[in-house]
Amino acid sequence: MLGEFTYLGEELAYKAVIENPNKIADSIEELKPIPDGLYSPQMPGADAEITNLSYSKAISMYGDPLPKIVKDRLEQELRPITAHGFSVLYLIAQKLVKKSNDDGYLVGSRGSVGSSFVAAMTGITEVNPLPPHYRCPKCMYSEFYTHGEVGCGYDLPDKVCPVCGHSLIKDGHDIPFAVFLGFDGDKVPDIDLNFSGEYQAAAHKYTEILFGKHNVYRAGTISTVAEKTAFGFAKKYFSEHKHEEKHGSFIARMAAGFTGVKRTSGQHPAGIMVVPRDMDIHYFTPIQHPAEDRNSNTITTHFDYHSISSRLVKLDILGHDDPTVIKMLEKITHIDPLTIPLDDKPTLSLFSSTKAIGLKSSQLGTKSGTFGIPEFRTSFTRTMIDETTPKCFSDLVRISGFSHGTDVWIGNAQELIQNKICTLQDAISARDDIMMYLIHQGVDSLKAFKIMEGVRKGKGIKPDDVEMLKAKKIPDWYIEACQKIKYLFPRAHATAYVMMAYRIAYCKVHYPLAYYAAYFSIRADEFDAEEIVKGETHIKAEIDKLEESASKKKLELKENERLAVLQVAYEMYLRGMKVERVDLYKSDAEKFIVLKNSLLPPLSSLKGVGIVAARQIAKMRKDGEFSSIKDMTRRTGINKTAVEALKIHGSLKGMDETDQISLFNF
């Protein structure tokens, strides 16, 4: 550098290169691109509000004074929540869930938030993590089972209050709080919520009302060049530029140089970053339109959300089908989903036989009746059900845990159960199982927590701990099972999902037409009215073709989805119900309509008639009947493909091509 500035002379060059840059550097304060610490949004009085909400709800359920087990759990949780400033996060979630519930949509919880009793008492989650128990809604009598005698409260037998004779409520899933906030309660809570897909945009909008438009941003993502893509780019470059032929290893070396380089930016489908009211977003990150699209109305964080997730609060406001299905079922049946009993015996039998839906296993080709039921509808989970024969609600939660874990079922619990080394109830299905089992066997609670954390992250059990567990007479098969596991699902997540699934299964048993209408409307993208209306013989033939194909090769995603739709439709026909033809004037644009013993499919259920076309037909028919096909096409703007689909299906039967009147009859 000094050599480059020799023309200034030795003295000036020294100043330009060394002295002046140092003076400038010394005059600038030190700063970090991303500050340290968590900057939660400010909600004055959050500690008091969360505490009051929790105690008020607990007292309304368990009486005043609270039973010791309830009071101790509240204090155990509220102490770290308020001490570490997490009350704000709870209050945000509480307000979002309450707004959705007030607007008529249930919210499902994800992850381990159901491990928190405070979350249950503030309405954030339906999952009650206390030990299984009875409670009386009239005189507040309660009775707890604290030694693992029963899987969950719903599995307890019906009982009347020994004090006042009122029917007791059964509740409790025995989930430790440490799974959510860590053993010391200092882990930043990650509260993920499943809103109805129909309500997700409204929930996102509500965050702007809570915090202000300029304090809420979509979580930005950065897409990078993948290894295979980089190899393709390099290979194409050498091919197009007519270089001498390069060896694959040379191309791979070139590709390695730009693997992981930024390709484009995007946004998290549900992530919302919240900035405190007294701070500016630019203190944490620049902002931008995703994918450099200036015309987009969305503004995201420029930095990938992972890099600032421990600095700003990220809300996961996810869209999910289950709350949407339940909302539609509520509209059709007029039943409050919260009143559906989660210990209904006919519904429970659906997971081990087809008797509750009036069919034989040989008719349906499966032992259980779970086609279309979330968490239990895939061939993988149905096989799991067949092998385990669940008998109670907690068994279903275990199966859900198995299906979401890695190296938990196949090559592990499945073999143990098949070989009668353990039962479904003894096998490890969720991370909480380990901690609670070890505590019940006399292992120190902190040690049980640390072992659980190691196993659920795929790190197994340390040799010293193995010796300690053997001394506590923990079975060898249990220790070996822990060593195989790569990932374990939280029980609270599985419980919340099964609660939603059970309500849907209840309607399948007791309100079948409503169930099929909701399923086909919301979950069946591959439903084709032209195919389904042909009846059970045709549907069964198509199922057989797909299953034969599946035995030879793995089905494509669309083929799998089509198979699932056909299976549910076949089941419906076997139960004595059918699908009508699409009616140009009576069919809804998007939803199935329940008739006396059949379903009227929507206009969009015809392949070729898209949602936009269906909505246009539904909109324009309000102005009067279409005088001809040409009139319909002119008024609705639909394309030839849609017209042809309606013609083939018979929905335009009797309609003239044009309005032209013929003067001659031949």
Secondary structure, 3 states (H helix, E strand, C coil): CCCCCHHHCHHHHHHHHHHHHHHHHHHCCCCCCCCCCCECCCCCCHHHHHHHHHHHHHHHHHCCCCCHHHHHHHHHHHHHHHHCCCHHHHHHHHHHHHHHHHCCCCCEECCCHHHCHHHHHCCCCCCCCCCCEEECCCCCCEEECCCCCCCCHHHCCCCECCCCCCECEEECCCCCCHHHHCCCCCCCCCCEEEEECCCHHHHHHHHHHHHCHHHEEEEEEEEECCHHHHHHHHHHHHHHCCCCCCCHHHHHHHHHCCCCCEEEEEEEEEEEEECCCCCCHHHCCCEECHHHCCCCCCCEECCCHHHHCCCEEEEEEEEEHHHHHHHHHHHHHCCCHHHCCCCCHHHHHCCCCCHHHCCCHHHHCCCCCCCCCCCCCCHHHHHHHHHHCCCCHHHHHHHHHHHHCECCHHHHHHHHHHCCCCCCCCCCCEHHHHHHHHHHCCCCHHHHHHHHHHHHCCCCCCHHHHHHHHHCCCCHHHHHHHHHCCECECHHHHHHHHHHHHHHHHHHHHCHHHHHHHHHHHCCCCCCHHHHCCCHHHHHHHHHHHHHHHHHCCCCHHHHHHHHHHHHHHHHHHCCCEECCCCCCCCCCCCCEECCCEEECCHHHCCCCCHHHHHHHHHHHHHCCCCCHHHHHHHHCCCHHHHHHHHHHCCCCCCCCCCCCCCCCC
